[in-house]
Amino acid sequence: TAADHLTGTHDFNALRSRRCGAEQTIRSIARIDLSLSGDAVVFDIRGNAFLRQMIRILVGTLVEVGVGLRSAESMPALLASLDRTQAGMTAPSRGLTLVSILTEPST
C-alpha cells in the first residue's frame, strides 16, 4: 500500500540526497513491485528518472513501513512535505543493482 502511494508523478524532493543538484525534482514512477527471493526482499522500481539516492531513500522508507515504524498512509504527507528529514533512512548500497536502462526510440 505504501508503494502504491509513491507511484505516479510526484515531486520527490523529500526522497533525495541533500547533495542532489537536480533543479527539477518531479519524477514519475510507473511501478514498484516487491517480492521475496530466499531471505531477501526484492524491490523492482521503474520510472522515467531518479534523483540522487532517491531509490535508496525510498527503499529505506518502505522498510520502515514494513517493520511498523511508520504507516503506509503517511506517504502522501511525506511527499507533500518536500522535506528529506521526514523520509526514512538511506538503505545501504550493498545489494543494489541497476538491471537495465530503457530508452524510448527517437522520433
Sequence and secondary structure as in RCSB ss.txt:
>XXXX:A:sequence
TAADHLTGTHDFNALRSRRCGAEQTIRSIARIDLSLSGDAVVFDIRGNAFLRQMIRILVGTLVEVGVGLRSAESM
PALLASLDRTQAGMTAPSRGLTLVSILTEPST
>XXXX:A:secstr
 HHHHH EEEE GGGS TT   S  EEEEEEEEEEEETTEEEEEEEES   TTHHHHHHHHHHHHHTTSS GGGH
HHHHHHT GGGS     STT            
